[in-house]
Amino acid sequence: MNMNSMDTVKSKMKPCWSCKGPVVGGALFCATCSAVQGPAAVSHFQRLGIKPVFDVNVPQLDQLYFDLQRQLHPDRFATKTSKEKALSQQQATALNDAYETLKDPMRRAAYMVTLQGMDVVEDSSNVVNDQSILIEAMEMRERLDKVQTLSELNPLAQHTKAETDKIIASISAAFEAGDIKTASKLTTRLKYLHKMMGEVRHLRARLMI
């Protein structure tokens, strides 16, 4: 089942653990007795109530997440049973995992590829077969090793950021076209660029001391 059909088909009803009334899969609370429910086995997109697309509206995602987390704030369950407290914590953890995954383009892309039954190669030279990615990473590290000043680092940082933006746009286009194989390959490169950006930040911090 693809992402669209998976998240547009209504979740099956299940009985509330408290009152046994019907609860839609994925609902935080029972509509009959208002008891908090345990996290359902739904996608991150469905858990946060957004469409399963790569081009996520991040400000909207932020608002949805914080609204949902407010409903699960521990103060709301201070007088509840231990089971309700535990379930609210489980829901909060599941929401946090969904949010952290979907707000980040790299993690979002990798997750969406996985939903389609494909894997994204980890950023290890032992498993990546794309020589262009390995060569790019090697050349970038060689250039970083030669950097002595912030003025030398800035062009590398700008280049890496520009390449990252280009790859994210290409990943978006690949998902839009339903080309999951290309999206997977591009996500592998995005992982490398993300790692390079991390090394740039660390080097910048050292040069600023």
Buried (B, 14 or more C-beta within 10 A) or exposed (E): EEBEEBBEEEBEEBEBBBEEEEBBBBBBBBEEEEBBBBBBEBBBBBBBBBEBBBBBEEEEBEEBBEEBBEBBEEEBBEEBEEEBBBBBBBBBEBBBEBBEBBBBBBBBBBBBBEBBEBEBBEBEEEEBEEEEBEEBBEEBEEBBEEBEEEEBBEEBBEBBBEBBEEBBEBBBBBBEEEBBEBBBBBBBBBBBBBBBBEBBEEBBEEBEE
